[in-house]
Amino acid sequence: MKILMNALLVCSAALFIGCGKKVDRHEHGHHHGHGAHGPNGGELLEIGDHLAHLELLHDADDKSVTLHLLGPDAKQAIPFDAPPKLNLIVDGNPLQLEMTGSNSTYTVIHESFSGQLEGRVALRFDQKNYQITITHAHHHH
């Protein structure tokens, strides 16, 4: 009986401690780096250390990319200080695209958006510049 109790105690402790892997979970309930979705159905990318989020919507059929700048809660829209730019790699070549829009939403259409996106978003908000890596190339319609 004592061996069984010790075994249960060890198993319980192991479950309590977990696997030792730290998961970054916030108040809006998603894990970073796992493709969480924003209020418009796009992929969420973190800006800074929980300062804000960039929601990226890639529509391969329309060949468009739309960006929404959202607050730390990943729900409330906040304004960009200036229009963001997409810095992509297309067929091994760099391509920089200006985006159009206003306030917290910007869009650009380009033939290269029919495939996967690879590159970064250059943006400015709260008087600071950020380079956000596009980590996934999921297609959102």
C-alpha positions, 0 to 999 in steps of 0.5 A: 500500500505504501508503494502505491501511495508513493507512486501516486504522489510522484505521478501527481507531482509530475502532473502538477509540475508539468513538462517544464515548457513555458506557454505564453498565454494572455488575457485574450486566451491564445498561445503566441506562435500558434496562429491565433485569430483576431476579431476579423478572422486574421492571424494575430502577430504580437508587437513588442512585449504585449504592446499591441497586435497586428491582425493579418488577413491574406486573401489569395483569391483576391491577391490582397493583404489587409492589416488591422492594428489592435491593442494589447487585448487583440480586440480594440482597434488602435491607429497606426502613426503612418501607413505600414509597408510590406517588405516581402521576398517574392521569387527570391527578390525583395519587394516593398509595397506601400499600403493604403487605408486609414487609422487602424486598417490598411490594405494592398493588392499585388499579384504575388499574394496568390502564394505564401507570404514571406517577409516582414511588416514595417510599421510605426505606432506609439512613436516607435518603429517595429519590424514584424515577421510574417510567421505563417502564410495561412490563407484567410477568406 
